[in-house]
Amino acid sequence: MISSFWYFPCAFQTMIKVDIYTNYIKLKDALKFCGQAESGAAAKQLIENGQIKVNGNVCLVPGKKLQDGDTFEIFDKAYRITHEN
């Protein structure tokens, strides 16, 4: 579930909170879940083209596991993963 906004003091005014109910979500799945990619293939292409940052660093690994507290950025949006019990 995507909800609420977090303050993020950098180029972005807000960070979008992404609630997950498992221990992790793969980066390519997070992009689909957030609506930034229409398919797994589209997500993989965005990642492999270097358009995604994870925790401030460009990530080229579609299967990167994102856990509670991890952040990712795409275009003009920033997201934070939160784990709900």
Secondary structure, 3 states (H helix, E strand, C coil): CEEEEEECCCCCCEEEEEEECCCCEEHHHHHHHCCCCCCHHHHHHHHHCCCEEECCEECCCCCCEECCCCEEEECCEEEEEEECC
